Amino acid sequence: MWQLFLIISLMHVLFVAIAIIYNVFSKKIDMNVSNIDISNFPKISILIPAYNEEKNIENKIKNILSQNYPKDKLEILIGSDGSTDRTAEKARKVENVKVFEFDRSGKASVLNKLYQKSSGDYILVSDADTLFLSKNALKNAVLSNSEMVTAIVGSDELPGLKKYWNIEFNVRNFESQFGKCVVSSGTFIFVKREYFPEIPSHIIADDLFIPLWVIKNGGKSIQNDSIICKTEKENYTTRSYFKKKMRVVRGGIQTLFEYFELKLDFLSFSFFFLHKISRWYMALFFTLFLLFFDVKLFLSYISVSLLLFLVFKKFRMLMIDLYVPVIATILEFIKPTKFGGWDF
């Protein structure tokens, strides 16, 4: 039995290794889009769900308007989800921006409402604390010729563990070669209008639900590495990082439950399993492997891990990344999350 636990625990590691090796040896083609005529480009509706984002919202709008894209082809819609600060007031200071104030209902509900009020050929979902580092981000998204396009976050701005995120973007890049990038970044989710789903109101991980929906409906989902975003830096304590990771993973577990209704093709399911599911539970299966293989080794592993957890903050973050999915899964089974908001 211990061999099976070891194999399962290593599946994600093997998948990551394949993705990185592929990316190292694959040729990258950089498209120069600066001089491409944009006069006939499609209309883009930019949906920005916001909860208490008064410090970010004006810069967010100005950053969008600085894009090398026709201003008459941009429709900016801000949805304040019951904000208790001046988010809506500050957003209204900028001309040609549509601002809507909703009762607190969660991010998914806000996105659904904004979509109903939009008219663009493409829908772009982007967090309020995100800035686009390239003035050609929207142009690059359109020219990607895909039903869904996501971006990367600049390495200097990555929240949490930078090495983890760099590996994550490598995996997404590998999946993109097949048009099946199963997860996106909330910083930039660019979707053809007809492929944008109605998101169940309880869903937290719209950045996972949307690409899976696009793939399930026959669309191509990719990460475009030339679209680079900057997001607000966060200084985490162990407690705050645990809380954030719980929210993120429970959102993923929700979508896993929804997945059974999506009926993905074999390759998409394989990517989803190897990218997300096997990662969530790799630490659990590795721990079970040690328990069944050698109890003394298992006890040594637990003892050393506990010691390092108490002494080193980075190790605490790593342990949270590895073992929170197990806790989140149990909690989601016991008491499913009903509110798709920024916190719960």
Residue frames as qw, qx, qy, qz and C-alpha x, y, z in Angstrom:
[[0.000, 0.884, 0.468, 0.000, 0.00, 0.00, 0.00],
 [0.336, -0.746, 0.057, 0.572, 2.83, 2.41, 0.82],
 [0.403, -0.009, 0.556, 0.727, 4.01, 2.29, -2.81],
 [0.111, 0.691, 0.619, 0.357, 0.62, 3.60, -3.96],
 [0.253, -0.906, -0.227, 0.250, 0.73, 6.51, -1.49],
 [0.446, -0.478, 0.318, 0.686, 4.25, 7.40, -2.67],
 [0.327, 0.281, 0.642, 0.634, 3.22, 7.35, -6.35],
 [0.018, -0.838, -0.516, -0.176, 0.19, 9.57, -5.72],
 [0.363, -0.832, -0.071, 0.413, 2.25, 12.02, -3.65],
 [0.423, -0.366, 0.437, 0.705, 4.81, 12.37, -6.47],
 [0.451, 0.569, 0.625, 0.286, 2.35, 12.83, -9.37],
 [0.083, 0.981, 0.159, -0.073, 2.18, 16.62, -9.04],
 [0.395, -0.706, 0.410, 0.421, 5.96, 16.90, -8.71],
 [0.540, 0.056, 0.696, 0.470, 6.42, 14.88, -11.92],
 [0.321, 0.790, 0.496, 0.163, 3.85, 17.02, -13.73],
 [0.121, -0.962, 0.068, 0.235, 5.62, 20.22, -12.65],
 [0.499, -0.451, 0.563, 0.481, 8.99, 18.81, -13.77],
 [0.505, 0.385, 0.663, 0.397, 7.59, 17.98, -17.22],
 [0.156, 0.936, 0.315, 0.024, 6.10, 21.49, -17.51],
 [0.271, -0.865, 0.252, 0.340, 9.35, 23.21, -16.55],
 [0.539, -0.196, 0.656, 0.491, 11.47, 21.06, -18.88],
 [0.433, 0.618, 0.593, 0.282, 9.06, 21.73, -21.74],
 [0.037, 0.986, 0.145, -0.076, 9.15, 25.48, -21.13],
 [0.439, -0.665, 0.403, 0.450, 12.97, 25.52, -20.97],
 [0.433, -0.099, 0.720, 0.533, 13.34, 23.86, -24.36],
 [0.370, 0.708, 0.593, 0.105, 10.32, 25.34, -26.17],
 [0.322, 0.160, 0.193, 0.913, 10.85, 28.36, -28.40],
 [0.030, 0.709, 0.479, -0.517, 9.11, 31.53, -27.33],
 [0.309, 0.455, 0.443, 0.708, 7.79, 33.77, -30.10],
 [0.104, -0.546, -0.342, 0.758, 7.48, 37.39, -29.03],
 [0.290, 0.664, 0.563, 0.398, 4.94, 39.27, -31.11],
 [0.181, -0.164, -0.080, 0.966, 5.54, 42.99, -31.60],
 [0.073, 0.677, 0.726, 0.097, 2.06, 44.46, -31.36],
 [0.188, -0.532, -0.176, 0.807, 3.01, 48.11, -30.84],
 [0.087, 0.306, -0.363, -0.876, 2.43, 49.15, -34.46],
 [0.053, 0.333, 0.909, 0.245, -0.65, 47.03, -35.19],
 [0.253, -0.273, -0.211, -0.904, -3.68, 49.08, -36.24],
 [0.025, -0.233, -0.864, 0.446, -6.28, 48.97, -33.46],
 [0.314, 0.062, -0.061, -0.945, -9.01, 51.05, -35.09],
 [0.691, -0.059, -0.466, -0.550, -11.14, 47.97, -35.87],
 [0.206, 0.110, -0.900, 0.368, -10.53, 46.16, -32.60],
 [0.426, -0.515, -0.705, -0.236, -13.53, 44.77, -30.66],
 [0.352, -0.678, 0.122, -0.634, -15.23, 46.42, -27.72],
 [0.509, 0.002, -0.769, 0.387, -14.06, 45.25, -24.29],
 [0.536, -0.707, -0.116, -0.447, -16.18, 45.42, -21.14],
 [0.389, 0.293, -0.687, 0.539, -13.96, 45.53, -18.05],
 [0.666, -0.600, -0.333, -0.292, -15.70, 44.24, -14.94],
 [0.280, 0.369, -0.601, 0.651, -14.15, 45.32, -11.65],
 [0.643, -0.607, -0.449, -0.127, -15.79, 43.88, -8.54],
 [0.256, 0.453, -0.426, 0.740, -14.75, 45.89, -5.50],
 [0.620, -0.668, -0.410, -0.019, -15.16, 45.67, -1.76],
 [0.438, -0.869, 0.043, 0.227, -13.68, 48.60, 0.20],
 [0.750, 0.144, 0.239, 0.600, -11.12, 49.52, -2.47],
 [0.066, 0.985, 0.142, -0.077, -11.06, 53.31, -2.06],
 [0.373, -0.735, 0.400, 0.400, -7.26, 53.38, -1.96],
 [0.467, -0.127, 0.738, 0.470, -6.91, 51.49, -5.26],
 [0.507, 0.594, 0.623, -0.039, -9.91, 52.23, -7.45],
 [0.256, 0.913, -0.045, -0.314, -8.82, 55.55, -9.02],
 [0.149, -0.608, 0.699, 0.345, -5.38, 54.22, -9.97],
 [0.522, 0.147, 0.835, 0.092, -7.03, 51.11, -11.35],
 [0.482, 0.767, 0.403, -0.131, -9.26, 53.10, -13.70],
 [0.111, 0.895, -0.305, -0.307, -6.44, 55.43, -14.79],
 [0.373, -0.378, 0.803, 0.271, -4.24, 52.41, -15.52],
 [0.557, 0.416, 0.716, 0.063, -6.94, 50.96, -17.79],
 [0.356, 0.901, 0.193, -0.159, -7.39, 54.26, -19.61],
 [0.122, -0.780, 0.504, 0.350, -3.63, 54.45, -20.24],
 [0.711, 0.050, 0.676, 0.187, -3.83, 51.30, -22.38],
 [0.056, 0.343, -0.557, -0.754, -2.89, 51.49, -26.05],
 [0.118, 0.388, 0.904, 0.139, -6.46, 50.74, -27.05],
 [0.103, -0.440, -0.344, -0.823, -9.29, 52.90, -28.50],
 [0.108, 0.018, 0.597, -0.794, -11.06, 54.61, -25.59],
 [0.614, 0.079, -0.055, -0.784, -14.41, 54.35, -27.37],
 [0.742, 0.072, -0.635, -0.204, -13.97, 50.57, -27.38],
 [0.303, 0.047, -0.791, 0.530, -13.55, 50.36, -23.61],
 [0.554, -0.573, -0.260, -0.544, -16.49, 49.98, -21.23],
 [0.257, 0.209, -0.741, 0.584, -15.47, 50.14, -17.55],
 [0.637, -0.520, -0.329, -0.464, -17.98, 48.83, -15.03],
 [0.102, 0.307, -0.723, 0.610, -17.31, 49.05, -11.29],
 [0.664, -0.450, -0.493, -0.336, -19.44, 46.96, -8.95],
 [0.077, -0.448, 0.604, -0.655, -19.22, 47.93, -5.28],
 [0.603, -0.243, -0.754, -0.097, -20.23, 44.92, -3.20],
 [0.568, -0.749, -0.338, -0.056, -21.69, 46.68, -0.19],
 [0.542, 0.248, -0.301, 0.745, -18.52, 48.71, 0.39],
 [0.398, -0.805, -0.393, 0.200, -18.50, 50.75, 3.58],
 [0.411, -0.441, 0.114, 0.789, -15.82, 53.19, 2.39],
 [0.286, 0.729, -0.018, -0.622, -15.63, 55.70, -0.50],
 [0.476, -0.029, 0.763, 0.437, -15.02, 53.17, -3.29],
 [0.347, 0.664, 0.631, 0.200, -18.04, 54.21, -5.37],
 [0.019, -0.956, -0.106, 0.273, -17.55, 57.92, -4.71],
 [0.301, -0.629, 0.499, 0.515, -13.94, 57.84, -5.88],
 [0.468, 0.168, 0.770, 0.400, -14.76, 55.72, -8.93],
 [0.278, 0.817, 0.504, 0.023, -17.34, 58.28, -10.05],
 [0.169, -0.814, 0.146, 0.537, -14.68, 60.99, -10.15],
 [0.250, -0.249, 0.708, 0.612, -13.41, 59.49, -13.42],
 [0.560, 0.396, -0.067, -0.725, -15.51, 60.21, -16.52],
 [0.694, 0.301, -0.507, -0.413, -17.08, 57.51, -18.68],
 [0.170, 0.136, -0.944, 0.249, -17.05, 54.91, -15.93],
 [0.648, -0.384, -0.380, -0.537, -20.22, 53.07, -14.96],
 [0.049, 0.242, -0.776, 0.580, -20.45, 52.62, -11.19],
 [0.671, -0.367, -0.468, -0.443, -22.99, 50.35, -9.53],
 [0.170, -0.367, 0.693, -0.597, -23.57, 49.94, -5.82],
 [0.689, -0.176, -0.637, -0.296, -24.97, 46.57, -4.79],
 [0.712, -0.572, 0.238, -0.330, -25.99, 45.13, -1.47],
 [0.187, -0.539, 0.821, -0.017, -23.37, 42.74, -0.08],
 [0.916, 0.181, 0.091, -0.347, -23.79, 39.56, -2.10],
 [0.773, -0.248, 0.505, 0.294, -20.28, 38.29, -2.93],
 [0.100, -0.506, 0.535, 0.669, -17.89, 38.57, -5.87],
 [0.218, 0.169, 0.889, 0.366, -19.63, 36.01, -8.08],
 [0.158, 0.746, 0.629, -0.155, -22.98, 37.78, -7.78],
 [0.015, -0.795, 0.083, 0.601, -21.37, 41.14, -8.56],
 [0.165, -0.286, 0.722, 0.608, -19.72, 39.72, -11.68],
 [0.211, 0.431, 0.858, 0.184, -23.04, 38.26, -12.87],
 [0.095, 0.848, 0.402, -0.332, -24.79, 41.62, -12.39],
 [0.080, -0.693, 0.326, 0.638, -22.02, 43.57, -14.13],
 [0.254, -0.013, 0.835, 0.487, -22.04, 41.11, -17.04],
 [0.214, 0.651, 0.729, 0.007, -25.78, 41.70, -17.52],
 [0.047, 0.918, 0.152, -0.363, -25.11, 45.45, -17.74],
 [0.305, -0.507, 0.527, 0.610, -22.16, 45.12, -20.14],
 [0.700, 0.634, 0.145, -0.296, -22.16, 45.18, -23.94],
 [0.006, -0.715, 0.626, 0.312, -18.60, 44.32, -25.01],
 [0.819, 0.332, -0.424, -0.199, -17.52, 41.60, -27.43],
 [0.628, 0.122, -0.656, 0.399, -15.00, 40.54, -24.79],
 [0.587, -0.774, -0.094, -0.217, -15.29, 40.51, -21.01],
 [0.493, 0.379, -0.558, 0.549, -12.28, 41.28, -18.83],
 [0.674, -0.704, -0.213, -0.070, -12.48, 40.53, -15.12],
 [0.529, 0.394, -0.389, 0.644, -9.76, 42.25, -13.12],
 [0.526, -0.574, -0.493, 0.390, -9.22, 42.84, -9.41],
 [0.026, -0.982, -0.135, -0.130, -9.32, 46.41, -8.14],
 [0.474, -0.788, 0.309, 0.241, -5.79, 46.23, -6.71],
 [0.768, 0.085, 0.465, 0.431, -4.27, 45.13, -10.04],
 [0.193, 0.822, -0.202, -0.497, -2.32, 47.28, -12.49],
 [0.879, 0.404, 0.184, 0.176, -1.29, 46.28, -16.01],
 [0.495, -0.598, 0.282, 0.564, 2.46, 46.82, -16.48],
 [0.334, 0.034, 0.616, 0.713, 2.25, 46.84, -20.29],
 [0.329, 0.411, 0.066, -0.848, 0.28, 49.42, -22.27],
 [0.471, 0.223, -0.642, -0.562, -0.41, 46.68, -24.83],
 [0.267, -0.042, 0.902, -0.336, -2.07, 44.25, -22.40],
 [0.615, 0.422, 0.428, -0.511, -5.54, 44.52, -23.94],
 [0.539, 0.622, -0.404, -0.399, -4.19, 44.44, -27.47],
 [0.100, 0.370, -0.923, 0.005, -2.16, 41.31, -26.67],
 [0.448, 0.121, 0.779, -0.422, -5.24, 39.66, -25.17],
 [0.669, 0.541, 0.113, -0.496, -7.30, 40.25, -28.33],
 [0.485, 0.628, -0.562, -0.234, -4.48, 39.05, -30.59],
 [0.326, -0.328, 0.871, -0.167, -4.08, 35.84, -28.55],
 [0.581, 0.115, -0.575, -0.565, -6.93, 34.39, -30.60],
 [0.260, -0.095, -0.932, 0.232, -8.33, 32.41, -27.68],
 [0.414, -0.632, -0.526, -0.390, -11.68, 32.20, -25.96],
 [0.567, -0.820, -0.077, 0.010, -10.01, 32.88, -22.62],
 [0.570, 0.495, -0.326, 0.569, -6.70, 34.59, -21.83],
 [0.593, -0.788, -0.121, 0.112, -5.05, 35.12, -18.47],
 [0.277, 0.840, -0.337, 0.323, -1.88, 36.92, -17.41],
 [0.736, -0.117, -0.469, 0.474, 1.07, 36.46, -15.11],
 [0.343, -0.938, -0.060, -0.006, 2.03, 38.57, -12.11],
 [0.375, 0.754, -0.430, 0.325, 5.46, 40.22, -12.09],
 [0.766, -0.075, -0.559, 0.307, 7.90, 38.27, -9.91],
 [0.216, 0.201, -0.419, 0.859, 8.65, 41.28, -7.70],
 [0.434, -0.231, 0.080, -0.867, 4.97, 41.62, -6.84],
 [0.621, -0.142, -0.739, -0.218, 4.01, 38.02, -6.09],
 [0.583, -0.549, 0.270, -0.535, 2.14, 37.45, -2.83],
 [0.956, -0.218, 0.168, -0.097, 3.20, 34.52, -0.68],
 [0.672, -0.367, 0.520, 0.379, 6.08, 32.32, -1.81],
 [0.327, 0.710, -0.324, -0.534, 7.63, 33.65, -5.04],
 [0.028, -0.312, 0.911, 0.269, 9.16, 30.33, -6.08],
 [0.379, 0.329, 0.837, -0.219, 5.77, 28.68, -5.71],
 [0.444, 0.732, 0.227, -0.464, 4.14, 31.23, -7.99],
 [0.181, 0.636, -0.591, -0.462, 6.89, 31.03, -10.60],
 [0.178, -0.048, 0.977, 0.105, 6.38, 27.27, -10.74],
 [0.407, 0.530, 0.644, -0.372, 2.62, 27.81, -11.00],
 [0.390, 0.746, -0.110, -0.528, 3.01, 30.10, -14.02],
 [0.025, 0.416, -0.843, -0.340, 5.29, 27.52, -15.67],
 [0.298, 0.217, 0.925, -0.092, 2.57, 24.89, -15.29],
 [0.418, 0.694, 0.372, -0.453, -0.08, 27.21, -16.73],
 [0.220, 0.676, -0.468, -0.525, 2.21, 27.99, -19.65],
 [0.117, -0.161, 0.960, 0.198, 2.60, 24.26, -20.37],
 [0.351, 0.461, 0.780, -0.237, -1.18, 23.70, -20.29],
 [0.310, 0.734, 0.040, -0.604, -1.61, 26.68, -22.60],
 [0.004, 0.385, -0.760, -0.523, 0.30, 24.88, -25.36],
 [0.036, 0.247, 0.954, 0.166, -2.74, 22.61, -25.56],
 [0.272, -0.376, -0.286, -0.839, -5.26, 25.43, -25.12],
 [0.680, -0.482, -0.529, -0.158, -6.28, 23.99, -21.75],
 [0.176, 0.283, -0.516, 0.789, -4.97, 26.29, -19.02],
 [0.426, -0.492, -0.754, -0.088, -7.29, 25.15, -16.22],
 [0.370, -0.739, -0.386, 0.410, -6.77, 28.09, -13.87],
 [0.318, 0.723, 0.115, 0.602, -6.38, 31.83, -14.33],
 [0.339, -0.130, -0.401, 0.841, -5.33, 34.84, -12.27],
 [0.015, -0.800, -0.565, 0.201, -7.95, 37.13, -10.79],
 [0.214, -0.550, 0.144, 0.794, -5.72, 39.94, -11.99],
 [0.304, 0.433, -0.450, -0.720, -6.70, 39.31, -15.62],
 [0.449, 0.216, 0.867, -0.003, -9.44, 36.98, -16.93],
 [0.273, 0.419, -0.303, -0.811, -10.22, 37.87, -20.55],
 [0.404, 0.214, 0.889, -0.028, -13.14, 35.95, -22.09],
 [0.129, -0.166, -0.597, -0.774, -15.15, 36.08, -25.31],
 [0.454, -0.130, 0.208, -0.856, -18.62, 37.22, -24.41],
 [0.815, -0.020, -0.334, -0.473, -20.40, 34.07, -25.55],
 [0.705, 0.062, -0.667, 0.234, -18.11, 31.96, -23.34],
 [0.047, -0.337, 0.520, -0.784, -18.62, 33.93, -20.14],
 [0.378, -0.325, -0.867, -0.021, -20.60, 31.82, -17.64],
 [0.497, -0.673, -0.031, -0.547, -23.20, 32.67, -15.08],
 [0.328, 0.299, -0.772, 0.455, -21.17, 31.97, -11.96],
 [0.580, -0.535, -0.614, -0.025, -22.98, 30.23, -9.08],
 [0.188, -0.873, 0.046, -0.448, -23.37, 32.82, -6.33],
 [0.777, -0.614, 0.142, 0.018, -21.55, 30.73, -3.70],
 [0.866, 0.268, -0.025, 0.422, -18.42, 30.26, -5.83],
 [0.388, -0.829, 0.144, 0.377, -15.25, 31.87, -4.48],
 [0.465, -0.346, 0.580, 0.572, -12.72, 30.72, -7.11],
 [0.585, 0.734, 0.159, -0.307, -14.04, 32.44, -10.22],
 [0.149, 0.752, -0.583, -0.268, -10.46, 32.26, -11.55],
 [0.237, -0.167, 0.953, 0.082, -10.80, 28.45, -11.59],
 [0.508, 0.457, 0.664, -0.304, -14.48, 28.15, -12.47],
 [0.437, 0.758, -0.053, -0.482, -14.32, 30.41, -15.56],
 [0.174, 0.549, -0.738, -0.352, -11.46, 28.67, -17.45],
 [0.276, 0.029, 0.959, -0.055, -12.96, 25.24, -16.71],
 [0.497, 0.591, 0.479, -0.418, -16.29, 26.46, -18.06],
 [0.353, 0.727, -0.346, -0.477, -14.63, 27.82, -21.21],
 [0.001, -0.362, 0.911, 0.198, -12.78, 24.52, -21.80],
 [0.395, 0.231, 0.854, -0.246, -15.89, 22.45, -21.13],
 [0.506, 0.703, 0.332, -0.374, -17.74, 24.45, -23.79],
 [0.791, 0.426, 0.296, 0.324, -15.06, 23.89, -26.43],
 [0.138, 0.980, -0.110, 0.095, -13.08, 27.10, -25.98],
 [0.735, 0.278, -0.313, 0.533, -9.33, 27.58, -25.89],
 [0.473, -0.880, -0.029, -0.029, -7.88, 28.75, -22.56],
 [0.749, 0.308, -0.201, 0.551, -4.33, 30.12, -22.39],
 [0.437, -0.781, -0.047, 0.444, -1.89, 32.16, -20.34],
 [0.539, 0.750, 0.016, 0.383, -0.20, 34.96, -22.29],
 [0.705, -0.370, -0.170, 0.581, 3.21, 35.63, -20.71],
 [0.320, 0.312, 0.123, 0.886, 3.50, 39.00, -22.44],
 [0.364, -0.705, -0.219, -0.568, 0.62, 40.31, -20.30],
 [0.512, -0.044, -0.618, 0.594, 2.18, 41.10, -16.94],
 [0.364, -0.788, -0.282, -0.408, 0.27, 42.52, -13.99],
 [0.221, 0.260, -0.584, 0.737, 1.22, 44.09, -10.70],
 [0.545, -0.609, -0.518, -0.251, -0.87, 43.45, -7.63],
 [0.328, -0.807, 0.216, -0.441, -0.93, 45.00, -4.19],
 [0.436, 0.286, -0.771, 0.364, 1.78, 43.66, -1.91],
 [0.725, -0.570, -0.130, -0.363, 0.63, 41.97, 1.25],
 [0.128, 0.474, -0.760, 0.426, 2.64, 41.34, 4.39],
 [0.786, -0.281, -0.450, -0.316, 1.35, 38.12, 5.86],
 [0.392, -0.467, 0.682, -0.403, 1.41, 36.89, 9.40],
 [0.012, 0.046, -0.997, -0.058, 1.08, 33.14, 9.89],
 [0.291, 0.425, 0.716, -0.470, -2.54, 33.65, 10.92],
 [0.426, 0.629, -0.003, -0.651, -3.49, 35.89, 8.00],
 [0.254, 0.405, -0.770, -0.424, -1.76, 33.59, 5.49],
 [0.125, 0.119, 0.975, -0.138, -3.59, 30.60, 6.96],
 [0.377, 0.548, 0.489, -0.565, -6.92, 32.43, 6.64],
 [0.390, 0.607, -0.325, -0.611, -6.20, 33.48, 3.04],
 [0.134, 0.267, -0.920, -0.251, -5.08, 29.99, 2.07],
 [0.268, 0.274, 0.867, -0.319, -8.19, 28.48, 3.63],
 [0.450, 0.621, 0.208, -0.608, -10.37, 30.79, 1.58],
 [0.323, 0.558, -0.584, -0.493, -8.49, 30.08, -1.66],
 [0.043, 0.140, -0.986, -0.084, -8.46, 26.31, -1.20],
 [0.345, 0.378, 0.748, -0.423, -12.09, 26.11, -0.10],
 [0.467, 0.620, -0.082, -0.626, -12.90, 28.02, -3.26],
 [0.262, 0.411, -0.806, -0.335, -11.01, 25.38, -5.21],
 [0.152, 0.086, 0.964, -0.198, -12.82, 22.57, -3.39],
 [0.472, 0.509, 0.365, -0.621, -16.15, 24.21, -4.27],
 [0.483, 0.584, -0.398, -0.517, -15.19, 24.21, -7.94],
 [0.037, 0.233, -0.969, -0.069, -14.03, 20.60, -7.62],
 [0.362, 0.319, 0.790, -0.378, -17.56, 19.71, -6.51],
 [0.501, 0.652, 0.067, -0.565, -18.97, 21.75, -9.42],
 [0.072, 0.491, -0.755, -0.428, -16.50, 19.99, -11.73],
 [0.324, 0.100, 0.941, -0.016, -18.52, 16.79, -11.65],
 [0.464, 0.690, 0.452, -0.323, -21.20, 18.71, -13.54],
 [0.154, 0.766, -0.337, -0.525, -18.71, 20.12, -16.06],
 [0.896, 0.217, 0.384, 0.058, -17.73, 16.77, -17.68],
 [0.056, 0.813, -0.449, -0.368, -14.35, 17.82, -19.06],
 [0.840, 0.429, -0.326, -0.063, -12.54, 15.92, -21.79],
 [0.929, -0.206, -0.159, 0.263, -9.78, 13.48, -20.81],
 [0.570, 0.318, -0.169, 0.739, -6.83, 15.84, -21.33],
 [0.189, -0.650, 0.062, -0.734, -8.50, 18.71, -19.48],
 [0.822, -0.525, -0.091, -0.202, -9.42, 16.38, -16.63],
 [0.866, 0.001, -0.200, 0.459, -5.82, 15.12, -16.52],
 [0.291, 0.470, -0.169, 0.816, -4.47, 18.68, -16.28],
 [0.483, -0.637, -0.009, -0.601, -7.06, 19.56, -13.63],
 [0.917, -0.370, -0.150, 0.013, -6.18, 16.47, -11.61],
 [0.791, 0.074, -0.161, 0.586, -2.39, 16.82, -11.91],
 [0.187, 0.528, -0.074, 0.825, -2.35, 20.61, -11.49],
 [0.398, -0.528, 0.132, -0.739, -4.85, 21.08, -8.69],
 [0.877, -0.361, -0.096, -0.303, -6.15, 17.90, -7.04],
 [0.889, 0.026, -0.300, 0.346, -2.84, 16.04, -6.80],
 [0.274, 0.464, -0.326, 0.777, -1.19, 19.20, -5.42],
 [0.518, -0.571, 0.064, -0.633, -3.86, 19.70, -2.77],
 [0.901, -0.361, 0.099, -0.220, -3.35, 16.22, -1.37],
 [0.699, 0.468, -0.483, 0.244, 0.29, 15.44, -2.11],
 [0.036, -0.519, 0.631, -0.575, 1.41, 16.18, 1.46],
 [0.781, -0.210, 0.299, -0.507, -1.35, 14.02, 2.89],
 [0.968, 0.207, -0.123, -0.071, -0.37, 11.03, 0.75],
 [0.473, 0.553, -0.558, 0.399, 3.34, 11.56, 1.45],
 [0.350, -0.465, 0.559, -0.591, 2.60, 11.54, 5.18],
 [0.916, -0.041, 0.182, -0.354, 0.56, 8.35, 4.80],
 [0.797, 0.445, -0.392, 0.116, 3.43, 6.83, 2.83],
 [0.149, 0.540, -0.652, 0.511, 5.84, 7.50, 5.69],
 [0.635, -0.308, 0.420, -0.570, 3.36, 6.10, 8.23],
 [0.968, 0.107, 0.082, -0.211, 2.93, 2.81, 6.38],
 [0.695, 0.552, -0.410, 0.209, 6.55, 2.55, 5.24],
 [0.573, 0.048, -0.562, 0.595, 8.30, 3.17, 8.55],
 [0.397, -0.826, -0.395, -0.065, 6.64, 4.43, 11.74],
 [0.589, -0.515, -0.045, 0.621, 9.95, 5.66, 13.18],
 [0.325, 0.135, 0.349, 0.868, 10.63, 7.67, 10.03],
 [0.158, -0.706, -0.523, -0.451, 7.09, 9.03, 10.21],
 [0.510, -0.781, -0.290, 0.214, 7.57, 10.16, 13.82],
 [0.533, -0.284, 0.130, 0.786, 10.91, 11.75, 12.96],
 [0.166, 0.409, 0.468, 0.765, 9.29, 13.62, 10.07],
 [0.315, -0.803, -0.450, -0.232, 6.51, 14.90, 12.33],
 [0.593, -0.645, -0.158, 0.457, 8.97, 15.95, 15.05],
 [0.448, -0.102, 0.248, 0.853, 11.35, 17.78, 12.71],
 [0.035, 0.555, 0.510, 0.656, 8.45, 19.45, 10.88],
 [0.405, -0.821, -0.402, -0.007, 6.94, 20.65, 14.13],
 [0.566, -0.510, -0.014, 0.648, 10.26, 22.08, 15.27],
 [0.317, 0.101, 0.383, 0.862, 10.85, 23.89, 11.97],
 [0.117, -0.704, -0.567, -0.412, 7.26, 25.13, 12.01],
 [0.458, -0.807, -0.297, 0.228, 7.78, 26.75, 15.39],
 [0.535, -0.464, 0.145, 0.691, 11.15, 28.32, 14.50],
 [0.218, -0.124, 0.478, 0.842, 10.95, 29.47, 10.86],
 [0.432, 0.490, 0.248, -0.715, 8.20, 31.62, 9.36],
 [0.425, 0.422, -0.564, -0.568, 8.88, 30.49, 5.77],
 [0.140, 0.033, -0.989, -0.018, 8.56, 26.88, 6.83],
 [0.282, 0.369, 0.668, -0.581, 5.24, 27.70, 8.50],
 [0.472, 0.508, -0.140, -0.707, 4.06, 29.17, 5.19],
 [0.323, 0.290, -0.839, -0.329, 5.18, 26.03, 3.37],
 [0.029, 0.135, 0.955, -0.262, 3.33, 23.77, 5.81],
 [0.398, 0.460, 0.365, -0.704, 0.21, 25.90, 5.42],
 [0.454, 0.452, -0.470, -0.607, 0.46, 25.51, 1.63],
 [0.274, 0.192, -0.933, -0.135, 0.85, 21.74, 1.95],
 [0.117, -0.206, -0.933, 0.271, -1.66, 20.83, 4.65],
 [0.313, 0.245, 0.256, -0.881, -4.41, 23.46, 4.57],
 [0.504, 0.088, -0.569, -0.644, -6.11, 21.67, 1.61],
 [0.366, -0.158, -0.912, 0.098, -6.78, 18.68, 3.88],
 [0.008, -0.336, -0.591, 0.734, -8.35, 20.90, 6.55],
 [0.321, 0.257, -0.143, -0.900, -10.28, 22.90, 3.93],
 [0.431, -0.021, -0.788, -0.440, -11.70, 19.75, 2.35],
 [0.251, -0.294, -0.863, 0.324, -12.96, 18.43, 5.69],
 [0.082, 0.382, 0.366, -0.845, -14.56, 21.77, 6.55],
 [0.353, 0.190, -0.397, -0.825, -16.14, 22.09, 3.11],
 [0.395, -0.164, -0.880, -0.207, -17.72, 18.66, 3.50],
 [0.199, -0.379, -0.743, 0.514, -18.99, 19.44, 7.01],
 [0.098, 0.786, 0.368, -0.488, -20.21, 22.96, 6.26],
 [0.533, 0.415, 0.434, 0.596, -20.16, 23.99, 2.58],
 [0.153, -0.298, -0.038, 0.941, -19.37, 27.65, 1.91],
 [0.260, 0.700, 0.666, -0.004, -22.53, 29.55, 0.94],
 [0.064, 0.957, 0.075, -0.273, -21.08, 33.03, 0.41],
 [0.776, 0.327, 0.166, 0.514, -18.79, 33.82, -2.51],
 [0.057, -0.996, -0.001, -0.066, -17.35, 36.95, -0.96],
 [0.381, 0.706, -0.474, 0.363, -13.92, 38.23, -0.14],
 [0.003, -0.311, 0.805, -0.505, -14.10, 36.80, 3.35],
 [0.712, -0.327, -0.459, -0.419, -16.26, 34.42, 5.37]]
